Amino acid sequence: MPLSLFLNELSCQSEASPRQVDEAMATFVNTLKRLKGWGQGVELVTDGSFNKGELARGYSYAQWVNATGMNRERSRLILSLRSRTPGALRDVLEAAGHDPAEVEHFHDGRRAVGIGAAQLVDGLAVSLPVSPKWAATWLDVDVNRVGEDDIETDRARVRHCSTPEEADDHEAWARDTGLSRLSSPAVLLDRWDDSFPALERLPRFDRDLSALDPKWFRPVRDLLAALQTTAADHWDLGRSPEPDWQDPHITPESLRRQHLCTFPDPGLDGRAVCFSWHGRMTPGKGRLYFRLVPERMTFRLAYVGDKPGSDRLS
């Protein structure tokens, strides 16, 4: 299940000029890219059709898209992440056990549907950075609920971002939320493309993962998350051919053992190649072998399981 991002519709009701909107949307798209790069998949949930409304008073989404070729490219990314389910916001709330008719949220006295939805499901609200008021990693909202005899009023804080830097404050929470949903090898493989887009797999890796000792599932899941972060955010070929590893136990295999981690690679027309880099899993002696694919800025995974011996891998 992807991380739900709830658009703060109030940030689309400003008096910003077309130039200011263009700058804000460039940052907004960069924020979505940052969130998407965390590996758990994201879905932009809006109250109504975002691409058919306004981004500021008197300035429509369509006008913004048609202003430049770059905006058309940015729009394609936005629409690829947007939930395509009609009434998606209501569906998300109802699936989480909330009746939208029984609760209202207000931010600075204005009804706030997107921010409120994020508060109800412990999601993340996202805004266009068109005003200093949205330069915050948390937003306060007043919550009005229908009680047994009267309206009950409460105050709550909501996770929020309008820039990539603000998003970074929520990274640990988002990654933990995303990983917790990957509860078995089958679920992990099913959601691989959303969760680990920078990690490729040999067919044998899928078989190994499906047969993995249960004691290693969480360590492997955490190791995969660290590899995804490394490949996506900490690999600068202009600085070094090797990434800045985000797991301290990633090392290359010794020369005398490299024959134990050499496998045919379909990506090289079946030619055998050494997958020397590896991470460790405990308890016991577990290993995950992979190699760097710098031309694609990915890692290709070949084996996960017991530390290999001369009679283990074939």
Phi, psi and omega per residue, in radians:
M1 nan 2.213 -3.107
P2 -1.272 2.822 3.049
L3 -1.278 2.221 -3.133
S4 -1.488 2.151 3.051
L5 -1.854 2.209 -3.074
F6 -1.854 2.042 -3.132
L7 -1.179 2.245 3.025
N8 -1.396 1.755 -3.059
E9 -1.136 -0.368 3.128
L10 -1.122 -0.504 3.136
S11 -1.288 -0.126 3.094
C12 -1.784 0.237 -3.096
Q13 -2.104 0.482 -3.103
S14 -1.525 3.115 3.056
E15 -1.747 0.404 -3.076
A16 -1.087 2.566 3.105
S17 -1.357 2.857 3.076
P18 -0.947 -0.685 3.121
R19 -1.120 -0.738 3.125
Q20 -1.158 -0.674 3.098
V21 -1.121 -0.748 3.138
D22 -1.027 -0.769 3.117
E23 -1.151 -0.714 -3.137
A24 -1.143 -0.697 -3.119
M25 -1.223 -0.573 3.063
A26 -1.077 -0.754 3.101
T27 -1.199 -0.689 3.118
F28 -1.016 -0.783 3.135
V29 -1.155 -0.697 3.086
N30 -1.105 -0.599 3.075
T31 -1.148 -0.768 3.099
L32 -1.074 -0.700 3.111
K33 -1.093 -0.717 3.128
R34 -1.087 -0.795 3.139
L35 -1.132 -0.731 3.131
K36 -1.118 -0.586 -3.107
G37 -1.225 -0.187 3.131
W38 -1.296 -0.245 2.942
G39 1.728 -0.176 -3.093
Q40 -1.655 0.003 -3.111
G41 1.433 2.492 3.132
V42 -2.321 2.668 3.087
E43 -2.356 2.168 3.136
L44 -1.537 2.012 -3.101
V45 -1.841 2.241 -3.105
T46 -2.225 2.752 3.057
D47 -1.586 1.585 -3.056
G48 1.731 -3.003 -3.075
S49 -1.539 1.802 -3.124
F50 -0.987 -0.779 -3.045
N51 -1.350 -0.016 3.098
K52 -1.978 0.092 -3.127
G53 -1.879 -2.760 -3.133
E54 -1.871 2.608 3.047
L55 -1.720 -0.280 3.014
A56 -2.791 2.874 -3.095
R57 -1.053 2.109 3.112
G58 1.441 0.070 -3.130
Y59 -2.285 1.898 -2.999
S60 -1.498 2.840 3.050
Y61 -1.027 -0.732 -3.127
A62 -1.081 -0.682 3.105
Q63 -1.119 -0.720 3.117
W64 -1.110 -0.801 -3.129
V65 -1.012 -0.760 -3.039
N66 -1.423 -0.042 -3.094
A67 -1.237 -0.703 -3.110
T68 -2.567 2.784 3.058
G69 -1.127 -0.612 3.111
M70 -1.096 -0.666 3.116
N71 -1.135 -0.602 3.093
R72 -1.136 -0.671 3.074
E73 -1.128 -0.752 3.124
R74 -1.108 -0.666 3.137
S75 -1.112 -0.642 3.131
R76 -1.076 -0.694 3.105
L77 -1.147 -0.803 -3.139
I78 -0.999 -0.836 -3.078
L79 -1.204 -0.479 3.099
S80 -1.217 -0.416 -3.137
L81 -1.699 -0.237 -3.073
R82 -1.255 2.420 3.053
S83 -1.126 2.304 -3.124
R84 -1.693 0.082 3.139
T85 -1.400 2.155 3.072
P86 -1.016 2.372 -3.117
G87 1.155 0.575 -3.022
A88 -1.018 -0.715 -3.094
L89 -1.108 -0.808 3.100
R90 -1.077 -0.706 -3.137
D91 -1.087 -0.724 3.131
V92 -1.091 -0.743 -3.130
L93 -1.169 -0.777 -3.116
E94 -1.167 -0.622 3.107
A95 -1.131 -0.490 3.117
A96 -1.563 0.096 3.066
G97 1.531 0.365 -3.124
H98 -1.948 2.427 3.049
D99 -1.727 1.929 -3.102
P100 -1.007 -0.394 -3.126
A101 -1.336 -0.203 -3.047
E102 -1.835 0.067 -3.117
V103 -2.596 2.470 3.058
E104 -2.324 2.563 3.123
H105 -2.107 2.521 3.126
F106 -2.331 2.375 3.068
H107 -2.109 2.080 -3.072
D108 0.905 0.696 3.076
G109 1.444 -0.035 -3.134
R110 -1.889 2.403 3.124
R111 -1.078 2.308 -3.021
A112 -2.207 1.655 -3.050
V113 -1.282 -0.879 -3.100
G114 -1.138 -0.809 3.110
I115 -1.063 -0.702 3.138
G116 -1.113 -0.714 3.114
A117 -1.087 -0.721 3.107
A118 -1.070 -0.667 3.128
Q119 -1.162 -0.704 -3.068
L120 -1.179 -0.631 -3.066
V121 -1.883 0.211 -3.114
D122 0.968 0.855 3.114
G123 -1.794 -2.775 -3.088
L124 -2.196 2.129 3.058
A125 -1.493 2.471 3.130
V126 -2.243 2.460 -3.072
S127 -2.246 2.729 2.920
L128 -1.319 2.256 -3.100
P129 -1.395 1.196 -3.107
V130 -1.753 -0.074 -3.090
S131 -2.636 2.570 3.085
P132 -1.014 -0.417 -3.103
K133 -1.147 -0.353 3.131
W134 -1.683 0.068 3.100
A135 -1.483 1.217 -3.057
A136 -2.636 2.555 3.104
T137 -1.582 -0.196 3.047
W138 -2.434 2.527 3.056
L139 -2.141 2.499 3.072
D140 -1.632 2.413 3.094
V141 -2.341 2.597 2.973
D142 -1.629 2.329 -3.066
V143 -2.019 2.116 3.068
N144 -1.901 2.127 3.133
R145 -2.095 2.595 3.055
V146 -1.372 1.971 3.107
G147 -1.630 -2.999 -3.120
E148 -1.164 -0.674 -3.076
D149 -2.102 -0.287 -3.030
D150 -2.766 3.140 3.055
I151 -1.456 2.191 3.104
E152 -1.683 2.264 -3.100
T153 -1.949 2.382 -3.129
D154 -2.488 2.985 3.121
R155 -2.143 2.448 -3.116
A156 -2.505 2.813 3.066
R157 -1.980 2.524 -3.033
V158 -2.228 2.336 3.039
R159 -1.103 2.438 -3.016
H160 -2.736 2.668 2.987
C161 -2.701 2.678 3.034
S162 -2.335 0.010 3.088
T163 -2.474 2.808 3.087
P164 -1.024 -0.637 -3.119
E165 -1.165 -0.671 3.082
E166 -1.190 -0.643 3.109
A167 -1.041 -0.641 -3.083
D168 -1.028 -0.467 3.119
D169 -1.140 -0.340 -3.105
H170 -1.862 0.126 -3.019
E171 -1.076 -0.847 -3.106
A172 -1.047 -0.741 3.112
W173 -1.101 -0.796 -3.095
A174 -1.142 -0.747 -3.139
R175 -1.131 -0.723 3.132
D176 -1.124 -0.713 3.113
T177 -1.104 -0.757 -3.135
G178 -1.178 -0.755 -3.122
L179 -1.144 -0.651 -3.092
S180 -1.081 -0.398 3.133
R181 -1.398 -0.274 3.114
L182 -1.568 1.527 -2.883
S183 -1.716 -0.045 -3.125
S184 -2.807 2.845 3.076
P185 -0.994 -0.667 -3.126
A186 -1.127 -0.774 3.117
V187 -1.149 -0.709 -3.135
L188 -1.054 -0.801 3.131
L189 -1.153 -0.657 -3.122
D190 -1.133 -0.563 -3.085
R191 -1.874 0.332 -3.045
W192 -1.018 -0.843 -3.031
D193 -1.044 -0.626 3.104
D194 -1.347 -0.645 -3.002
S195 -1.496 -0.623 -3.031
F196 -2.369 1.078 -3.066
P197 -1.134 -0.336 -3.136
A198 -1.668 0.132 -3.134
L199 -2.037 2.034 3.078
E200 -1.675 2.819 -3.066
R201 -2.357 2.449 2.875
L202 -1.339 2.678 3.105
P203 -0.959 -0.617 -3.117
R204 -1.152 -0.480 3.117
F205 -1.122 -0.698 3.112
D206 -1.066 -0.719 3.125
R207 -1.139 -0.749 3.114
D208 -1.062 -0.776 -3.100
L209 -1.132 -0.704 3.139
S210 -1.131 -0.488 -3.130
A211 -1.756 0.259 -3.031
L212 -1.132 2.461 3.021
D213 -1.031 2.213 -3.084
P214 -0.942 -0.509 -3.116
K215 -1.142 -0.319 -3.096
W216 -1.765 -0.011 -3.048
F217 -1.082 -0.915 -3.108
R218 -1.125 -0.759 3.056
P219 -1.022 -0.684 3.116
V220 -1.170 -0.751 3.121
R221 -1.037 -0.758 3.119
D222 -1.178 -0.649 3.119
L223 -1.154 -0.731 3.097
L224 -1.069 -0.710 3.115
A225 -1.088 -0.708 3.123
A226 -1.165 -0.664 3.106
L227 -1.170 -0.713 3.101
Q228 -1.057 -0.798 3.116
T229 -1.083 -0.724 3.138
T230 -1.070 -0.877 -3.091
A231 -1.149 -0.685 -3.038
A232 -1.408 -0.610 -2.951
D233 -2.152 -0.181 -2.997
H234 -2.338 0.695 -3.139
W235 -2.349 1.828 -3.117
D236 -2.072 1.725 -3.103
L237 -1.105 -0.430 3.099
G238 -1.223 -0.354 -3.134
R239 -1.741 -0.693 -3.086
S240 -2.816 2.531 3.088
P241 -1.238 -0.303 3.125
E242 -1.803 2.542 3.125
P243 -1.273 2.965 2.967
D244 -1.574 1.641 -2.986
W245 -1.039 2.307 3.127
Q246 -1.651 0.035 2.954
D247 -2.086 2.228 -3.030
P248 -1.258 -0.119 -3.024
H249 -1.924 0.395 3.068
I250 -1.517 2.148 -3.131
T251 -2.516 2.798 3.013
P252 -1.434 2.686 3.114
E253 -1.298 2.633 3.107
S254 -1.190 2.708 -3.100
L255 -1.020 -0.682 -3.069
R256 -1.231 -0.242 -3.120
R257 -1.976 0.060 -3.053
Q258 -1.169 -0.393 3.099
H259 -1.168 -0.338 -3.127
L260 -1.440 -0.197 3.135
C261 -2.199 0.630 3.077
T262 -1.889 2.179 -3.034
F263 -2.405 2.681 2.991
P264 -1.141 2.344 -3.108
D265 -1.982 1.941 3.103
P266 -0.993 -0.473 3.118
G267 -1.227 -0.219 3.082
L268 -2.078 0.654 -3.140
D269 1.010 0.575 3.074
G270 1.444 0.079 3.133
R271 -1.193 2.420 3.128
A272 -1.251 2.360 -3.118
V273 -2.507 2.635 -3.123
C274 -1.450 2.179 3.038
F275 -1.725 1.308 -2.914
S276 -1.311 -0.647 -3.094
W277 -1.148 2.482 3.135
H278 -2.698 2.675 3.002
G279 -1.983 2.878 -3.065
R280 -1.978 2.565 3.029
M281 -2.140 2.451 3.011
T282 -2.234 2.801 0.114
P283 -1.290 2.742 -3.070
G284 1.520 -2.815 -3.094
K285 -2.088 1.522 3.096
G286 -1.816 2.661 -3.122
R287 -2.435 2.558 2.994
L288 -2.224 2.030 -3.075
Y289 -1.791 2.464 3.130
F290 -2.722 2.998 3.045
R291 -2.343 2.781 3.109
L292 -1.431 2.434 3.039
V293 -2.147 1.385 -3.006
P294 -1.098 -0.519 -3.134
E295 -1.176 -0.330 3.095
R296 -1.975 -0.065 -3.072
M297 0.951 0.795 3.123
T298 -2.323 2.944 2.942
F299 -1.939 2.448 3.106
R300 -1.925 2.116 -3.031
L301 -1.660 2.375 -3.052
A302 -2.082 -0.561 -2.991
Y303 -2.669 2.483 2.976
V304 -2.536 2.324 -3.132
G305 2.711 -2.628 3.127
D306 -1.034 2.598 3.003
K307 -0.954 2.159 -2.985
P308 -1.233 2.546 2.993
G309 -2.144 3.061 -3.031
S310 -1.075 -0.379 -3.105
D311 -1.895 0.187 -3.016
R312 -1.603 -0.748 -2.948
L313 -1.913 2.331 3.077
S314 -2.582 nan nan
